[in-house]
Structure formats: C-alpha cells, structure tokens
Amino acid sequence: MFNINLNEDELKTIYLEEVQKRLEEWEQQTLLMDMKELCKMLSLSRPTVEKLFIYNSDFPSLRVGKKWLFPRKDVEEYIKRWSIDVRKKGGSVDFD
C-alpha cells in the first residue's frame, strides 16, 4: 500500500506558478494590445512611450476612437530594430 503526503502550501505555490505561466503564454498570443499593455511590455511610463513611439509614423499603431491599439508581433519587431539602433548610437535615448 502507498502512503502519499502532500504539503498544501507547496502544492498551492506550484499551482499558482503554472497559472501564471499560462496567463503569460495567453498574453503573448493576443493579437492586439492596448496602451497599458504596451507600457507594461516596455517597462516604460505612458508619457515616455508617447514621446518615443506613439507619434512616430513608423511605429505600428492603430487608433480606434480615442483608444490606441498595437499589433503585438509588429511592435516586438519594431522594438528589436529600435533597440539595435539605439545601441549603435551609443545606448542613450534623447526626447528631441
């Protein structure tokens, strides 16, 4: 006969970690993101995101009514290119 002992706290921690992983995977699969998600993805404040990207005609964005939406994959590609350019220019960003 088998005797199985479970630590409920440890089980809860494992469960919550798995739920978080699934949420992150789901978030990565969504086609569009809003301004809040974009700021979170970039770890930047809304004013900084607006200054650096939103009003740049090359930045992939859509305006639906008063709301900004951003195609996730296009933004990821743009940010990769942008970060390479910033590093080539010395790794500093000016808000001019």
Secondary structure, 3 states (H helix, E strand, C coil): CCCCCCCHHHHHHHHHHHHHHHHHHHHHHCCEEEHHHHHHHHCCCHHHHHHHHHCCCCCCCEEECCEEEEEHHHHHHHHHHHHHHHHHCCCCCCCC
